[in-house]
Amino acid sequence: MTAIQVRGLRKGYQNVQAVAGIDLDIAQGEVFALLGPNGAGKTTTVEILEGHRQRDSGTVSVLGQDPANAGRDWRARLGIVLQTATDAAELSVLETVRHFARYYPRPREVDDVIEVCGLKEKARARVKSLSGGQRRRLDVALGIVGTPELVFMDEPTTGFDPEARRQFWSLIQKLAADGTTILLTTHYLDEAEALADRVAVIARGEIVAEGPPAKLGGRSTAQATVRWVDNRGEQIVRTATPTKLVNELSAGGRELAGLTVSRPTLEDIYLDLVGEKS
Ligand SMILES: Nc1ncnc2c1ncn2[C@@H]1O[C@H](COP(=O)(O)OP(=O)(O)OP(=O)(O)O)[C@@H](O)[C@H]1O
């Protein structure tokens, strides 16, 4: 089943066409990442899907309804992790999560949410005493406490230390394994690669490429780069048949100094795609 379907979505501000005709199909249970440079139109797109922003034109269906006029029941099926951190408050982490849980008809167990978001040690701490990364974890906790079918996350791991990011990734993987659909925006390509079933790259309000991270922009069929060092210096050859080349070079069991075989990384492909458009 389709969780999100978008056709011809457009949204302009005074003098910017922020979203310039986007189509998207995201299946139920899929983890989908929107990538793109600052100002590409990711947040605008996500906010329209959340029902927080009006579109100029196009059709949008999110969990079977148009966000522009969907009601409270629909909203209770969504989880939203906003880009801005939760307001500093006098309440403790536990009280805050408990408070938000009351808004939902089917909340998760509050202690479980706190634990899975890595906030157990901080459960009784005041929100205003948390570090930036811990505040972000609280945002994530509030986004999932309602047992959402679909979670929107705008740059969820900005400000996380490397260990917290890994913990967050395993949280997303758990949610996805339970069938939750996740749409996230991120500037971390390793995050997209680790988490997303599919990614879309947005530049200047348009999708310039879409697909599984391993295949994006012809990545899986791109030529490999073989590098080694011989008495003439560093050698670099691009080839579709790297195994054959390495076999020939190492004929007779000759050891090749500095040998590497590489294919374009997601970052290489991304920079190519985004560079073309900017
Ligand atoms: N409320 C607004 N009023 C006017 N222009 C806006 C508004 N919100 C966004 N824009 C403009 O629309 C364009 C797209 O912005 P958007 O926030 O959707 O980008 P983004 O891809 O989420 O960027 P980032 O990675 O920096 O979060 C930008 O040029 C931005 O300046």
The ligand as an SDF file (V2000), in Angstrom:
LIG
                    3D

 31 33  0  0  0  0  0  0  0  0999 V2000
    8.4150   30.9610    4.8330 N   0  0  0  0  0  0  0  0  0  0  0  0
    9.1910   31.2280    3.7830 C   0  0  0  0  0  0  0  0  0  0  0  0
    9.1260   32.4130    3.1560 N   0  0  0  0  0  0  0  0  0  0  0  0
    9.9010   32.6910    2.0780 C   0  0  0  0  0  0  0  0  0  0  0  0
   10.7940   31.8360    1.5300 N   0  0  0  0  0  0  0  0  0  0  0  0
   10.9060   30.6250    2.1280 C   0  0  0  0  0  0  0  0  0  0  0  0
   10.1250   30.2590    3.2720 C   0  0  0  0  0  0  0  0  0  0  0  0
   10.4580   28.9790    3.6170 N   0  0  0  0  0  0  0  0  0  0  0  0
   11.4030   28.5900    2.7450 C   0  0  0  0  0  0  0  0  0  0  0  0
   11.6760   29.5570    1.8360 N   0  0  0  0  0  0  0  0  0  0  0  0
   12.6390   29.4760    0.7140 C   0  0  0  0  0  0  0  0  0  0  0  0
   12.2890   28.3330   -0.0660 O   0  0  0  0  0  0  0  0  0  0  0  0
   13.4520   27.6400   -0.4980 C   0  0  0  0  0  0  0  0  0  0  0  0
   13.4040   26.1950   -0.0030 C   0  0  0  0  0  0  0  0  0  0  0  0
   13.5410   26.1670    1.4080 O   0  0  0  0  0  0  0  0  0  0  0  0
   13.4440   24.8380    2.2790 P   0  0  0  0  0  0  0  0  0  0  0  0
   13.4710   25.2250    3.7120 O   0  0  0  0  0  0  0  0  0  0  0  0
   12.2990   24.0260    1.8180 O   0  0  0  0  0  0  0  0  0  0  0  0
   14.8100   24.1060    1.8840 O   0  0  0  0  0  0  0  0  0  0  0  0
   15.5580   22.8550    2.5120 P   0  0  0  0  0  0  0  0  0  0  0  0
   15.8800   21.9600    1.3730 O   0  0  0  0  0  0  0  0  0  0  0  0
   14.7530   22.2710    3.6160 O   0  0  0  0  0  0  0  0  0  0  0  0
   16.8940   23.4930    3.0900 O   0  0  0  0  0  0  0  0  0  0  0  0
   17.8130   23.1100    4.3760 P   0  0  0  0  0  0  0  0  0  0  0  0
   18.6300   21.9360    3.9680 O   0  0  0  0  0  0  0  0  0  0  0  0
   18.6380   24.3400    4.5370 O   0  0  0  0  0  0  0  0  0  0  0  0
   16.8940   22.8390    5.5360 O   0  0  0  0  0  0  0  0  0  0  0  0
   14.6310   28.4350    0.0340 C   0  0  0  0  0  0  0  0  0  0  0  0
   15.0860   29.2880   -0.9990 O   0  0  0  0  0  0  0  0  0  0  0  0
   14.0500   29.2290    1.1870 C   0  0  0  0  0  0  0  0  0  0  0  0
   14.7430   30.4220    1.3700 O   0  0  0  0  0  0  0  0  0  0  0  0
  1  2  1  0
  2  3  1  0
  2  7  2  0
  3  4  2  0
  4  5  1  0
  5  6  2  0
  6  7  1  0
  6 10  1  0
  7  8  1  0
  8  9  2  0
  9 10  1  0
 10 11  1  0
 11 12  1  0
 11 30  1  0
 12 13  1  0
 13 14  1  0
 13 28  1  0
 14 15  1  0
 15 16  1  0
 16 17  2  0
 16 18  1  0
 16 19  1  0
 19 20  1  0
 20 21  2  0
 20 22  1  0
 20 23  1  0
 23 24  1  0
 24 25  2  0
 24 26  1  0
 24 27  1  0
 28 29  1  0
 28 30  1  0
 30 31  1  0
M  END
$$$$
